[in-house]
Amino acid sequence: MQRTNFGEMACSIARTLDVIGEPWSPLILRDVWVGVSRFDQLQADLGISRKVLTERLNHLVDQGVLERRPYDKRPRYEYRLTEKGAELVDLLMVMVGWGDKWLAGEAGPPVLYRHHACGEISGVDLRCAHCGEPMHAGDVDLLPGPGAAV
């Protein structure tokens, strides 16, 4: 069965899913973000097959989300987030907030985030880039953009 190419849809959510919409990709990005950057480390941490990990890493590199850097004379690489990949981590932090609120249970969040600027434990707070007010699904109207399907 051929996979649907979400990247061709006139929808930013679909296009983003084309890059990280399969379950392993966000977990790989999370691991690289926290410093698990070599193939064997990623495989051990995630418990993922070598074949699937290779496919996902190649896809993320091809999409410009990760970059490969050699770390040995043998063909061995470590992976680093690109600027594009670092911005996807912001999306993962929003997912963390949702997961902590709705799925963490009585034990609470498995990870806490300390903000560098103020030193406080905090979470992501979506705000309007123009006025600074909270910006959630009920606070916006959807309007056609310049890239909307005609």
N, CA, C and O of each residue as an XYZ file, in Angstrom:
600
protein
N       0.848     -1.174      0.000
C       0.000      0.000      0.000
C       0.896      1.242      0.000
O       1.841      1.341      0.783
N       0.586      2.174     -0.881
C       1.386      3.391     -0.982
C       0.909      4.432      0.028
O      -0.291      4.621      0.226
N       1.858      5.095      0.655
C       1.569      6.116      1.663
C       1.093      7.395      0.987
O       1.622      7.783     -0.055
N       0.104      8.045      1.570
C      -0.384      9.325      1.059
C       0.701     10.371      1.223
O       1.343     10.433      2.272
N       0.919     11.195      0.207
C       1.905     12.269      0.279
C       1.225     13.514      0.837
O       0.640     14.303      0.095
N       1.309     13.676      2.147
C       0.705     14.827      2.803
C       1.418     16.124      2.446
O       0.840     17.203      2.578
N       2.654     16.032      2.000
C       3.438     17.211      1.651
C       2.884     17.989      0.482
O       3.227     19.157      0.298
N       2.032     17.363     -0.313
C       1.437     18.032     -1.477
C       0.123     18.737     -1.141
O      -0.426     19.446     -1.983
N      -0.379     18.554      0.061
C      -1.655     19.165      0.446
C      -1.449     20.639      0.806
O      -0.399     21.019      1.324
N      -2.439     21.443      0.534
C      -2.395     22.868      0.881
C      -2.849     23.036      2.330
O      -3.857     23.683      2.614
N      -2.078     22.434      3.238
C      -2.403     22.469      4.659
C      -1.098     22.328      5.430
O      -0.377     21.346      5.249
N      -0.786     23.291      6.284
C       0.473     23.250      7.029
C       0.532     22.095      8.014
O       1.616     21.583      8.295
N      -0.616     21.672      8.549
C      -0.631     20.511      9.439
C      -0.264     19.259      8.652
O       0.573     18.472      9.093
N      -0.884     19.072      7.491
C      -0.582     17.904      6.657
C       0.881     17.908      6.225
O       1.531     16.863      6.243
N       1.399     19.053      5.841
C       2.796     19.135      5.413
C       3.747     18.806      6.561
O       4.773     18.161      6.348
N       3.418     19.239      7.763
C       4.238     18.917      8.927
C       4.168     17.422      9.222
O       5.182     16.808      9.556
N       2.985     16.837      9.102
C       2.845     15.394      9.311
C       3.645     14.600      8.286
O       4.109     13.497      8.578
N       3.807     15.149      7.098
C       4.621     14.482      6.084
C       6.070     14.355      6.557
O       6.770     13.420      6.167
N       6.516     15.281      7.386
C       7.889     15.273      7.895
C       8.000     14.436      9.174
O       8.914     13.619      9.291
N       7.091     14.623     10.127
C       7.235     13.953     11.439
C       5.987     13.198     11.885
O       5.816     12.951     13.079
N       5.119     12.830     10.960
C       3.840     12.239     11.346
C       3.844     10.767     11.685
O       2.838     10.246     12.167
N       4.945     10.083     11.447
C       4.963      8.681     11.856
C       5.526      8.622     13.267
O       6.351      9.461     13.629
N       5.107      7.660     14.068
C       5.386      7.706     15.510
C       6.852      7.779     15.941
O       7.137      8.359     16.988
N       7.787      7.219     15.184
C       9.175      7.231     15.630
C       9.843      8.586     15.470
O      10.736      8.919     16.249
N       9.441      9.369     14.496
C      10.148     10.621     14.189
C      10.165     11.610     15.355
O      11.234     12.132     15.672
N       9.038     11.893     16.008
C       9.109     12.811     17.154
C       9.995     12.285     18.278
O      10.649     13.066     18.969
N      10.021     10.964     18.465
C      10.851     10.387     19.529
C      12.334     10.483     19.171
O      13.173     10.699     20.046
N      12.656     10.323     17.896
C      14.037     10.506     17.446
C      14.450     11.959     17.653
O      15.541     12.223     18.159
N      13.596     12.904     17.268
C      13.907     14.326     17.466
C      14.100     14.644     18.944
O      15.013     15.386     19.308
N      13.248     14.089     19.790
C      13.383     14.295     21.233
C      14.746     13.815     21.707
O      15.439     14.520     22.440
N      15.125     12.621     21.291
C      16.397     12.057     21.742
C      17.576     12.890     21.263
O      18.497     13.160     22.034
N      17.556     13.300     19.999
C      18.661     14.115     19.478
C      18.720     15.436     20.238
O      19.808     15.921     20.550
N      17.571     16.020     20.536
C      17.516     17.280     21.279
C      18.177     17.157     22.649
O      18.865     18.078     23.089
N      17.974     16.034     23.320
C      18.539     15.879     24.664
C      19.952     15.302     24.654
O      20.536     15.068     25.712
N      20.506     15.071     23.452
C      21.901     14.665     23.359
C      22.167     13.217     23.010
O      23.323     12.793     22.985
N      21.130     12.451     22.742
C      21.307     11.076     22.274
C      21.433     11.185     20.752
O      20.427     11.264     20.047
N      22.663     11.190     20.254
C      22.857     11.616     18.865
C      23.481     10.575     17.943
O      23.557     10.798     16.734
N      23.925      9.452     18.479
C      24.554      8.428     17.640
C      23.585      7.271     17.404
O      22.735      6.966     18.240
N      23.737      6.641     16.250
C      22.825      5.590     15.823
C      22.612      4.539     16.915
O      21.475      4.246     17.283
N      23.703      3.975     17.430
C      23.578      2.916     18.432
C      22.895      3.407     19.704
O      22.132      2.669     20.329
N      23.168      4.647     20.083
C      22.513      5.220     21.265
C      21.014      5.362     21.019
O      20.201      5.020     21.878
N      20.655      5.869     19.837
C      19.238      6.037     19.493
C      18.529      4.693     19.484
O      17.434      4.552     20.028
N      19.165      3.704     18.858
C      18.551      2.385     18.777
C      18.340      1.800     20.169
O      17.277      1.252     20.462
N      19.344      1.913     21.019
C      19.236      1.362     22.376
C      18.166      2.086     23.187
O      17.391      1.447     23.898
N      18.117      3.409     23.086
C      17.157      4.174     23.882
C      15.728      3.928     23.438
O      14.825      3.823     24.268
N      15.518      3.834     22.125
C      14.165      3.706     21.595
C      13.698      2.259     21.450
O      12.494      2.003     21.407
N      14.635      1.308     21.375
C      14.237     -0.075     21.139
C      13.675     -0.273     19.741
O      12.804     -1.118     19.534
N      14.160      0.490     18.794
C      13.684      0.500     17.412
C      14.598     -0.396     16.567
O      15.784     -0.527     16.869
N      14.061     -1.005     15.523
C      14.892     -1.849     14.659
C      15.878     -0.978     13.878
O      15.614      0.199     13.632
N      17.003     -1.555     13.495
C      18.019     -0.830     12.731
C      17.428     -0.335     11.410
O      17.702      0.787     10.984
N      16.616     -1.174     10.767
C      16.028     -0.818      9.476
C      15.116      0.408      9.602
O      15.229      1.354      8.823
N      14.232      0.384     10.570
C      13.295      1.504     10.751
C      14.057      2.759     11.154
O      13.770      3.842     10.646
N      15.024      2.630     12.057
C      15.792      3.801     12.480
C      16.550      4.398     11.298
O      16.585      5.618     11.139
N      17.147      3.565     10.481
C      17.860      4.055      9.297
C      16.911      4.804      8.377
O      17.242      5.888      7.896
N      15.741      4.244      8.128
C      14.748      4.901      7.260
C      14.322      6.244      7.828
O      14.249      7.234      7.099
N      14.039      6.287      9.129
C      13.559      7.525      9.742
C      14.659      8.581      9.758
O      14.394      9.748      9.471
N      15.899      8.187     10.091
C      17.004      9.147     10.094
C      17.246      9.693      8.688
O      17.446     10.895      8.517
N      17.230      8.820      7.685
C      17.412      9.283      6.301
C      16.321     10.269      5.913
O      16.597     11.290      5.283
N      15.091      9.967      6.286
C      13.970     10.861      5.975
C      14.147     12.225      6.660
O      13.957     13.267      6.032
N      14.507     12.212      7.931
C      14.671     13.469      8.666
C      15.851     14.277      8.136
O      15.798     15.507      8.131
N      16.897     13.621      7.696
C      18.022     14.317      7.066
C      17.578     14.884      5.714
O      17.866     16.039      5.400
N      16.879     14.075      4.917
C      16.398     14.530      3.599
C      15.464     15.723      3.725
O      15.438     16.589      2.851
N      14.702     15.772      4.803
C      13.755     16.871      5.022
C      14.432     18.109      5.615
O      13.789     19.146      5.780
N      15.715     18.008      5.934
C      16.437     19.157      6.472
C      16.200     19.403      7.951
O      16.455     20.499      8.448
N      15.712     18.390      8.660
C      15.406     18.505     10.083
C      16.614     18.098     10.933
O      16.862     18.668     11.996
N      17.352     17.112     10.450
C      18.583     16.662     11.091
C      19.727     16.776     10.097
O      19.523     16.739      8.884
N      20.936     16.916     10.633
C      22.117     16.831      9.786
C      23.016     15.735     10.339
O      23.072     15.501     11.546
N      23.715     15.073      9.429
C      24.658     14.007      9.774
C      26.044     14.597      9.889
O      26.465     15.374      9.033
N      26.766     14.229     10.954
C      28.160     14.657     11.106
C      29.002     13.424     11.410
O      28.680     12.662     12.322
N      30.087     13.220     10.645
C      30.943     12.068     10.943
C      31.657     12.267     12.281
O      32.069     13.380     12.607
N      31.802     11.191     13.050
C      32.529     11.287     14.313
C      33.636     10.243     14.402
O      34.306     10.137     15.430
N      33.833      9.479     13.345
C      34.829      8.426     13.345
C      35.346      8.271     11.918
O      34.691      8.709     10.972
N      36.514      7.651     11.756
C      37.054      7.425     10.416
C      36.212      6.409      9.656
O      36.123      6.453      8.429
N      35.597      5.494     10.399
C      34.655      4.572      9.763
C      33.417      5.381      9.395
O      33.226      6.482      9.912
N      32.589      4.864      8.527
C      31.388      5.655      8.202
C      30.374      5.629      9.348
O      29.355      4.943      9.277
N      30.672      6.384     10.394
C      29.764      6.510     11.541
C      29.421      7.975     11.715
O      30.264      8.857     11.558
N      28.161      8.210     12.044
C      27.670      9.582     12.116
C      26.934      9.822     13.421
O      26.398      8.909     14.048
N      26.934     11.081     13.796
C      26.029     11.524     14.846
C      25.067     12.491     14.174
O      25.343     13.015     13.095
N      23.964     12.714     14.811
C      22.907     13.535     14.238
C      22.700     14.764     15.104
O      22.741     14.695     16.333
N      22.478     15.881     14.444
C      22.245     17.163     15.116
C      20.996     17.799     14.515
O      20.702     17.637     13.330
N      20.276     18.519     15.353
C      19.125     19.280     14.862
C      19.609     20.441     14.014
O      20.572     21.121     14.370
N      18.945     20.666     12.900
C      19.151     21.883     12.128
C      18.262     22.969     12.736
O      17.537     22.705     13.696
N      18.308     24.157     12.200
C      17.401     25.216     12.671
C      15.944     24.775     12.484
O      15.098     24.991     13.353
N      15.678     24.163     11.351
C      14.336     23.648     11.061
C      13.926     22.601     12.101
O      12.785     22.591     12.563
N      14.857     21.727     12.463
C      14.581     20.697     13.458
C      14.378     21.273     14.846
O      13.513     20.813     15.591
N      15.174     22.283     15.202
C      15.037     22.914     16.518
C      13.657     23.549     16.667
O      13.082     23.536     17.755
N      13.129     24.102     15.584
C      11.777     24.673     15.657
C      10.725     23.587     15.811
O       9.677     23.830     16.409
N      10.982     22.396     15.285
C      10.042     21.289     15.503
C      10.024     20.861     16.961
O       8.997     20.385     17.447
N      11.128     21.017     17.666
C      11.158     20.690     19.090
C      10.176     21.586     19.845
O       9.585     21.153     20.834
N       9.997     22.822     19.394
C       8.980     23.687     20.013
C       7.605     23.033     19.920
O       6.827     23.081     20.873
N       7.308     22.427     18.787
C       6.043     21.716     18.606
C       5.960     20.536     19.576
O       4.903     20.272     20.150
N       7.074     19.832     19.754
C       7.088     18.715     20.703
C       6.816     19.202     22.121
O       6.165     18.507     22.902
N       7.312     20.396     22.459
C       7.062     20.938     23.798
C       5.579     21.226     24.017
O       5.081     21.087     25.135
N       4.874     21.623     22.970
C       3.424     21.801     23.067
C       2.765     20.438     23.298
O       1.835     20.323     24.097
N       3.250     19.405     22.597
C       2.725     18.056     22.795
C       2.969     17.586     24.231
O       2.116     16.923     24.821
N       4.124     17.927     24.789
C       4.441     17.576     26.173
C       3.393     18.174     27.114
O       2.896     17.490     28.008
N       3.060     19.445     26.911
C       2.066     20.093     27.767
C       0.736     19.369     27.734
O       0.101     19.172     28.771
N       0.312     18.972     26.538
C      -0.950     18.237     26.404
C      -0.843     16.879     27.088
O      -1.733     16.485     27.842
N       0.249     16.168     26.822
C       0.438     14.850     27.428
C       0.517     14.910     28.944
O      -0.033     14.052     29.634
N       1.206     15.931     29.464
C       1.299     16.089     30.922
C      -0.076     16.353     31.524
O      -0.402     15.827     32.588
N      -0.871     17.159     30.852
C      -2.196     17.510     31.380
C      -3.162     16.328     31.315
O      -3.880     16.066     32.279
N      -3.186     15.621     30.202
C      -4.228     14.643     29.973
C      -3.803     13.190     30.171
O      -4.664     12.321     30.304
N      -2.507     12.904     30.194
C      -2.089     11.500     30.212
C      -1.106     11.133     31.326
O      -0.833      9.948     31.516
N      -0.571     12.090     32.059
C       0.473     11.792     33.048
C      -0.053     11.029     34.261
O       0.699     10.299     34.907
N      -1.315     11.189     34.568
C      -1.890     10.481     35.708
C      -1.415     11.035     37.038
O      -0.865     12.134     37.111
N      -1.635     10.265     38.075
C      -1.308     10.708     39.436
C       0.189     10.890     39.653
O       0.596     11.701     40.484
N       1.010     10.152     38.923
C       2.460     10.245     39.090
C       2.980     11.617     38.668
O       4.009     12.078     39.161
N       2.272     12.254     37.768
C       2.691     13.567     37.288
C       3.618     13.467     36.090
O       3.912     12.369     35.618
N       4.080     14.604     35.597
C       4.911     14.628     34.397
C       6.222     13.872     34.593
O       6.828     13.951     35.661
N       6.665     13.140     33.571
C       7.928     12.419     33.686
C       9.158     13.320     33.578
O      10.252     12.933     33.991
N       8.982     14.511     33.028
C      10.093     15.454     32.838
C       9.595     16.855     33.162
O       8.462     17.211     32.841
N      10.454     17.647     33.803
C      10.149     19.059     34.063
C      11.092     19.909     33.223
O      12.198     19.480     32.894
N      10.656     21.102     32.882
C      11.430     22.008     32.028
C      11.745     23.289     32.782
O      10.839     24.017     33.189
N      13.038     23.565     32.970
C      13.472     24.802     33.625
C      13.829     25.804     32.533
O      14.646     25.522     31.656
N      13.208     26.970     32.599
C      13.421     28.033     31.627
C      14.753     28.726     31.901
O      14.988     29.187     33.019
N      15.628     28.807     30.898
C      16.942     29.427     31.083
C      16.837     30.889     31.532
O      17.588     31.328     32.403
N      15.917     31.629     30.945
C      15.852     33.070     31.196
C      15.493     33.412     32.644
O      16.044     34.357     33.209
N      14.573     32.653     33.249
C      14.132     32.997     34.609
C      14.491     31.944     35.651
O      14.389     32.199     36.851
N      14.908     30.769     35.203
C      15.280     29.716     36.137
C      14.122     28.956     36.744
O      14.327     28.095     37.599
N      12.904     29.259     36.315
C      11.718     28.621     36.887
C      11.302     27.395     36.077
O      11.543     27.321     34.872
N      10.671     26.430     36.760
C      10.060     25.285     36.093
C       8.796     25.800     35.419
O       7.962     26.440     36.059
N       8.655     25.523     34.139
C       7.530     26.077     33.402
C       7.149     25.155     32.255
O       7.744     24.095     32.065
N       6.160     25.573     31.503
C       5.695     24.874     30.314
C       5.475     25.877     29.208
O       5.628     27.083     29.402
N       5.117     25.371     28.052
C       4.863     26.230     26.905
C       3.512     26.916     27.073
O       2.539     26.294     27.498
N       3.463     28.187     26.739
C       2.237     28.977     26.809
C       2.056     29.652     25.459
O       2.802     30.570     25.118
N       1.069     29.203     24.687
C       0.851     29.782     23.363
C       0.281     31.192     23.484
O      -0.747     31.415     24.124
N       0.972     32.129     22.855
C       0.558     33.533     22.885
C       0.609     34.114     21.494
O       1.381     33.664     20.647
N      -0.217     35.116     21.260
C      -0.226     35.836     19.988
C       1.090     36.597     19.833
O       1.516     37.305     20.745
N       1.723     36.448     18.683
C       2.983     37.142     18.417
C       2.773     38.648     18.286
O       3.730     39.412     18.410
N       1.546     39.085     18.041
C       1.269     40.517     17.868
C       0.953     41.218     19.190
O       1.559     42.241     19.509
N      -0.004     40.667     19.966
C      -0.459     41.373     21.170
C      -0.029     40.708     22.477
O      -0.134     41.325     23.537
N       0.454     39.462     22.425
C       0.897     38.773     23.628
C      -0.206     38.075     24.409
O       0.079     37.449     25.431
N      -1.440     38.158     23.968
C      -2.553     37.499     24.661
C      -2.525     35.994     24.369
O      -1.953     35.566     23.366
N      -3.146     35.190     25.249
C      -3.214     33.746     24.991
C      -3.846     33.465     23.628
O      -4.754     34.170     23.185
N      -3.344     32.424     22.982
C      -3.830     32.090     21.642
C      -4.061     30.586     21.567
O      -3.125     29.804     21.401
N      -5.338     30.197     21.695
C      -5.733     28.800     21.631
C      -6.787     28.638     20.547
O      -7.203     29.619     19.931
N      -7.217     27.412     20.313
C      -8.134     27.121     19.204
C      -9.384     28.002     19.220
O      -9.837     28.435     18.160
N      -9.944     28.272     20.381
C     -11.153     29.091     20.460
C     -10.906     30.580     20.351
O     -11.853     31.367     20.353
N      -9.630     30.986     20.256
C      -9.276     32.402     20.227
C      -8.938     32.913     18.835
O      -8.493     34.051     18.690
N      -9.140     32.097     17.813
C      -8.743     32.499     16.464
C      -9.847     32.206     15.458
O     -10.691     31.336     15.671
N      -9.822     32.946     14.368
C     -10.643     32.663     13.190
C      -9.699     32.181     12.100
O      -8.587     32.696     11.975
N     -10.120     31.212     11.319
C      -9.308     30.716     10.211
C      -9.676     31.479      8.949
O     -10.844     31.531      8.566
N      -8.690     32.063      8.312
C      -8.879     32.835      7.079
C      -8.001     32.245      5.980
O      -6.940     31.700      6.284
N      -8.401     32.332      4.731
C      -7.556     31.808      3.665
C      -6.234     32.590      3.613
O      -6.227     33.819      3.686
N      -5.140     31.874      3.488
C      -3.824     32.497      3.371
C      -3.381     32.540      1.924
O      -4.079     32.039      1.043
N      -2.231     33.131      1.673
C      -1.767     33.251      0.295
C      -1.485     31.908     -0.376
O      -1.483     31.821     -1.604
N      -1.248     30.866      0.411
C      -0.994     29.549     -0.167
C      -2.208     28.636     -0.155
O      -2.068     27.431     -0.365
N      -3.397     29.180      0.085
C      -4.609     28.370      0.149
C      -4.914     27.743     -1.212
O      -4.624     28.323     -2.258
N      -5.507     26.544     -1.176
C      -5.924     25.882     -2.418
C      -7.040     26.695     -3.054
O      -7.953     27.177     -2.384
N      -6.939     26.825     -4.324
C      -7.956     27.628     -5.056
C      -9.058     26.745     -5.542
O     -10.000     27.224     -6.173
